[in-house]
Amino acid sequence: MYLKWKCSICGKVIISNSYRRHEMDNCKCGKTGCDLEEDYCRWTGTPEYIEEYDYNFFDELVLGLETQRLIIILKHEGRGFIILEDVMMIRKLEDEIVESLK
């Protein structure tokens, strides 16, 4: 899930990502922040809720890139793995998609 919110102090719009664990998203002024996890959301300061997106862009990108044979998913004991370089590339694409939601 992605949660769009705005800092009530400086007005910056931020999108937090529940799929990235243990990551506190803070505005540049440092007065508000959001730690969005799968099961909970922890706030600092007084942010303004805007909207949320219940979608997983990362997994969709992985499936699309694998289908186009641009990445390889390695299989081991019934689980799939991708190399770190591919993860970083996919995260960059995901960040660009999420940025366009602002």
KOLFI-582135 format. One record per residue: x, y, z of N, C-alpha, C, O in turn. Coordinates in steps of 0.05 Angstrom, whole numbers, always signed. Layout:
<sites>
(site (X Y Z) (X Y Z) (X Y Z) (X Y Z))
...
</sites>
This chain:
<sites>
(site (+17 -23 +0) (+0 +0 +0) (+18 +25 +0) (+39 +25 +12))
(site (+8 +45 -13) (+22 +71 -14) (+3 +91 -1) (-21 +91 -7))
(site (+13 +109 +16) (-3 +128 +30) (+8 +156 +23) (+31 +162 +28))
(site (-10 +173 +11) (-3 +200 +5) (-11 +218 +27) (-34 +217 +36))
(site (+8 +235 +37) (+2 +253 +59) (+17 +279 +55) (+35 +281 +38))
(site (+9 +300 +70) (+21 +326 +67) (+30 +336 +94) (+16 +333 +114))
(site (+53 +349 +95) (+63 +361 +120) (+46 +386 +125) (+44 +403 +108))
(site (+35 +388 +149) (+18 +411 +156) (+35 +436 +162) (+24 +458 +163))
(site (+61 +433 +164) (+78 +455 +170) (+89 +468 +144) (+85 +492 +139))
(site (+102 +451 +127) (+114 +462 +102) (+98 +457 +77) (+104 +469 +56))
(site (+78 +439 +78) (+61 +434 +55) (+72 +414 +35) (+60 +409 +14))
(site (+95 +401 +41) (+106 +381 +23) (+89 +356 +22) (+80 +347 +43))
(site (+84 +346 -3) (+69 +321 -6) (+88 +298 -8) (+108 +299 -22))
(site (+82 +277 +8) (+100 +254 +9) (+83 +229 +6) (+60 +228 +15))
(site (+94 +208 -7) (+81 +182 -9) (+98 +162 +6) (+121 +157 -1))
(site (+86 +149 +26) (+99 +128 +41) (+92 +101 +29) (+70 +97 +18))
(site (+111 +82 +32) (+108 +56 +19) (+109 +34 +40) (+130 +31 +54))
(site (+88 +19 +44) (+87 -2 +65) (+104 -26 +57) (+109 -43 +74))
(site (+112 -28 +32) (+127 -51 +23) (+157 -48 +30) (+172 -68 +28))
(site (+165 -25 +38) (+193 -21 +46) (+194 -20 +77) (+184 +0 +89))
(site (+204 -40 +89) (+203 -44 +117) (+222 -24 +132) (+243 -17 +122))
(site (+214 -17 +156) (+230 -1 +174) (+241 +25 +161) (+264 +31 +164))
(site (+223 +39 +147) (+232 +63 +134) (+213 +86 +142) (+189 +86 +136))
(site (+224 +105 +157) (+209 +129 +166) (+211 +150 +144) (+234 +159 +138))
(site (+189 +159 +133) (+189 +180 +114) (+183 +206 +128) (+163 +210 +140))
(site (+203 +225 +126) (+200 +251 +139) (+199 +273 +119) (+211 +271 +97))
(site (+185 +294 +125) (+186 +317 +107) (+213 +332 +111) (+227 +326 +131))
(site (+219 +350 +93) (+245 +363 +94) (+248 +381 +118) (+270 +386 +128))
(site (+225 +392 +128) (+227 +410 +151) (+231 +394 +177) (+239 +405 +198))
(site (+227 +367 +176) (+232 +350 +199) (+210 +351 +221) (+214 +339 +242))
(site (+188 +364 +215) (+167 +366 +235) (+146 +344 +234) (+132 +338 +254))
(site (+143 +330 +211) (+124 +308 +208) (+137 +284 +195) (+157 +287 +180))
(site (+126 +261 +200) (+137 +237 +188) (+117 +214 +190) (+98 +215 +205))
(site (+122 +193 +174) (+105 +170 +173) (+122 +144 +170) (+139 +143 +152))
(site (+117 +125 +187) (+129 +99 +185) (+106 +80 +178) (+92 +70 +196))
(site (+102 +75 +152) (+80 +58 +143) (+90 +29 +140) (+108 +23 +124))
(site (+78 +12 +155) (+83 -17 +153) (+58 -32 +144) (+37 -19 +142))
(site (+60 -58 +140) (+38 -73 +131) (+15 -73 +151) (-9 -71 +144))
(site (+21 -75 +177) (+1 -78 +198) (-5 -52 +214) (-24 -52 +229))
(site (+11 -32 +211) (+6 -7 +226) (+19 +17 +212) (+34 +14 +193))
(site (+12 +40 +222) (+23 +65 +212) (+29 +83 +236) (+12 +88 +253))
(site (+54 +92 +238) (+63 +108 +261) (+69 +136 +250) (+84 +139 +231))
(site (+57 +156 +262) (+60 +184 +254) (+76 +200 +274) (+76 +194 +298))
(site (+91 +220 +264) (+102 +240 +281) (+92 +267 +271) (+89 +271 +247))
(site (+88 +286 +289) (+77 +312 +281) (+48 +310 +274) (+33 +293 +284))
(site (+39 +329 +257) (+10 +330 +250) (+7 +330 +219) (+1 +351 +208))
(site (+11 +308 +206) (+8 +307 +177) (-21 +307 +169) (-39 +301 +185))
(site (-26 +314 +144) (-54 +313 +133) (-56 +290 +114) (-41 +288 +94))
(site (-74 +272 +120) (-80 +248 +103) (-92 +258 +77) (-110 +275 +77))
(site (-82 +248 +54) (-94 +255 +28) (-109 +231 +16) (-133 +232 +12))
(site (-94 +210 +10) (-107 +185 -1) (-87 +162 +0) (-63 +166 +6))
(site (-98 +138 -5) (-80 +115 -6) (-85 +99 -31) (-107 +100 -43))
(site (-65 +83 -39) (-66 +66 -62) (-60 +38 -54) (-38 +32 -44))
(site (-79 +20 -56) (-76 -8 -48) (-67 -24 -73) (-82 -38 -85))
(site (-41 -21 -80) (-30 -33 -104) (-1 -38 -99) (+11 -25 -82))
(site (+11 -58 -112) (+39 -65 -108) (+54 -61 -135) (+56 -79 -151))
(site (+64 -37 -140) (+78 -31 -164) (+103 -48 -168) (+110 -56 -190))
(site (+117 -53 -145) (+142 -69 -146) (+137 -96 -158) (+151 -104 -177))
(site (+117 -111 -148) (+112 -138 -158) (+103 -138 -187) (+110 -155 -202))
(site (+87 -118 -194) (+78 -115 -222) (+101 -110 -241) (+102 -121 -263))
(site (+120 -93 -232) (+144 -88 -248) (+161 -114 -251) (+171 -119 -273))
(site (+164 -129 -229) (+179 -154 -230) (+166 -173 -251) (+180 -184 -268))
(site (+140 -176 -249) (+126 -194 -268) (+129 -185 -297) (+134 -201 -315))
(site (+126 -159 -301) (+129 -148 -328) (+157 -152 -339) (+160 -159 -362))
(site (+177 -146 -323) (+204 -148 -332) (+212 -177 -336) (+227 -183 -355))
(site (+202 -195 -320) (+208 -224 -324) (+194 -234 -349) (+206 -248 -365))
(site (+170 -225 -354) (+155 -233 -378) (+170 -225 -403) (+171 -239 -423))
(site (+182 -201 -402) (+197 -190 -425) (+226 -200 -425) (+241 -193 -443))
(site (+232 -217 -406) (+259 -229 -404) (+281 -208 -400) (+303 -211 -409))
(site (+274 -187 -385) (+293 -166 -378) (+307 -171 -351) (+328 -160 -346))
(site (+294 -188 -335) (+307 -198 -310) (+302 -228 -309) (+285 -239 -322))
(site (+319 -241 -293) (+316 -270 -288) (+310 -274 -259) (+324 -264 -241))
(site (+289 -290 -254) (+283 -298 -226) (+295 -325 -222) (+288 -345 -235))
(site (+314 -326 -203) (+327 -351 -196) (+310 -367 -177) (+298 -355 -158))
(site (+307 -393 -181) (+290 -410 -164) (+308 -426 -146) (+328 -438 -155))
(site (+300 -428 -120) (+314 -444 -101) (+294 -452 -79) (+282 -436 -66))
(site (+291 -479 -76) (+273 -490 -56) (+245 -478 -58) (+233 -471 -38))
(site (+235 -475 -82) (+208 -465 -86) (+204 -435 -83) (+182 -425 -85))
(site (+226 -420 -79) (+224 -391 -76) (+239 -378 -99) (+258 -389 -110))
(site (+229 -354 -105) (+242 -338 -127) (+260 -316 -116) (+253 -303 -96))
(site (+283 -312 -128) (+302 -291 -120) (+310 -275 -144) (+313 -286 -166))
(site (+315 -249 -140) (+327 -233 -162) (+352 -220 -150) (+354 -216 -126))
(site (+370 -214 -168) (+396 -203 -159) (+392 -174 -149) (+373 -160 -158))
(site (+410 -164 -132) (+407 -138 -120) (+407 -116 -141) (+392 -96 -138))
(site (+423 -118 -161) (+423 -98 -182) (+396 -95 -195) (+387 -72 -200))
(site (+381 -117 -199) (+354 -115 -210) (+335 -103 -190) (+317 -88 -197))
(site (+338 -110 -164) (+321 -99 -143) (+324 -68 -143) (+304 -54 -142))
(site (+348 -59 -145) (+353 -30 -144) (+341 -16 -168) (+331 +6 -166))
(site (+344 -29 -192) (+332 -18 -216) (+302 -16 -214) (+290 +4 -221))
(site (+290 -37 -203) (+260 -39 -201) (+251 -18 -180) (+230 -5 -184))
(site (+266 -15 -158) (+259 +5 -138) (+260 +34 -150) (+243 +50 -144))
(site (+279 +38 -168) (+281 +65 -181) (+257 +69 -199) (+245 +91 -199))
(site (+249 +49 -214) (+225 +51 -230) (+200 +55 -213) (+183 +71 -219))
(site (+198 +40 -191) (+176 +43 -172) (+175 +72 -161) (+153 +83 -160))
(site (+198 +83 -154) (+199 +110 -143) (+189 +130 -164) (+175 +149 -157))
(site (+196 +126 -189) (+187 +144 -210) (+157 +142 -214) (+143 +163 -218))
(site (+146 +118 -212) (+116 +115 -215) (+103 +129 -191) (+83 +144 -195))
(site (+113 +124 -167) (+101 +136 -143) (+103 +167 -144) (+85 +181 -135))
(site (+125 +177 -153) (+129 +206 -155) (+108 +218 -173) (+100 +241 -169))
(site (+101 +204 -194) (+81 +215 -213) (+53 +216 -200) (+35 +229 -211))
(site (+49 +202 -178) (+23 +203 -164) (+19 +229 -148) (-4 +234 -139))
(site (+40 +244 -144) (+38 +268 -128) (+23 +290 -142) (+20 +311 -131))
</sites>
